[in-house]
Amino acid sequence: MSKIIYITRKIPEAGLKLLRDKKIEFDMGTSSTPPTKKEIIKQLKKKQYDGVISFLTDPIDKEVFDVCPNVKIFANFSVGFNNVDLEEAQKRGIEVSNTPGTSATAVAEHTVAFMLTLTTRIDEGDRFMRKGKYKGWDPDLLIGTDLKGKTIGLIGVGQIGTEVAKILHYGFGSNIIYSDICTNPTLEQIIGPTRKETAEVLREADIVSLHVPLLPSTQHLINKESLATMKKTAFLINTSRGAVIDEKALVYALKNNVIKGAAIDVYEFEPKLSPGLSKLSNVVLTPHIASARESARNLMAEIAAKNIISVLENGKAINSVYPKSTC
Ligand code: NAD
């Protein structure tokens, strides 16, 4: 019998081709803005869909599962999957997959670009020039800091954190320390045995960069108390998920020089920003674009489609997100 899936937003042709080759039909959203849960439910009620390709902006929960009893998989078009109520999905025997590793290069490069932006003050220099403020060379103007030789603290060293560590180790000779629920032996072969408690990483690092998934254990990992333990001269980078940081506490810390600066790609109440955040001059903000590369998007589309095909053909996702034995 022919199969049909719902794709909540447009995905690249690379993934659609794989579905067509398998004669899997699809209905695909066309809006450039995320559909609301109501819109997703409305579409799911229209047909007996067998699967869904969902996005990190789609809230997938009990109410959604209730209207699509035939759906066997939600294949998320992203590495993160905190938009899906996993407990409820697992209870109902619904597969959930993600696209691991597809954006490690892109996100790692964006992270290092953030570090360089903060240490070199390129963004401030650009704004200064455009405002016509440049009146001639000044030895005291926009003094930055070296990235070389700094201690970089990575919280989470999976695919992305590991790539960041490699770029910094080989390219900048940085001293890297990390915290993770698991030791990373492959990384330690390169940088040495530098795994520490998160509290130590926060205390010792000149730049702290977050690369953990958003889980109950990582929500507000960075809060008023933990920010207060960081160096006054430290920078904080977040390309993971917004709610890993208590954004209100971050605004306070940046405003009151608890830390020196921050660079953020993801937001606690995305797409909204916490009051005051965009007014601060010691924060660099990008609109969740760390993985925005054609190469990454094509790969994400292919992997999402392959997970759909795998579940519809043999009942198992290739990249199931359900917890495996840790470490
Ligand atoms: P990954 O699963 O390879 O690595 C996550 C690491 O975090 C693992 O090593 C894991 O052991 C560790 N971890 C889990 N819980 C922890 C905890 N409580 N404390 C310390 N470490 C913990 O994932 P990845 O590919 O490196 O991606 C990391 C996150 O980055 C994703 O979950 C996603 O939310 C985010 N991401 C953002 C973008 C973007 O566009 N900004 C793109 C891709 C991924």
Residues whose N, C-alpha, C, O or C-beta is under 5 A from the ligand:
A	BS01	NAD	V79 G80 G101 S103 V107 G156 V157 G158 Q159 I160 G161 S179 D180 I181 C182 H211 V212 P213 L214 S217 T218 T239 S240 R241 D265 H288 I289 A290 S291
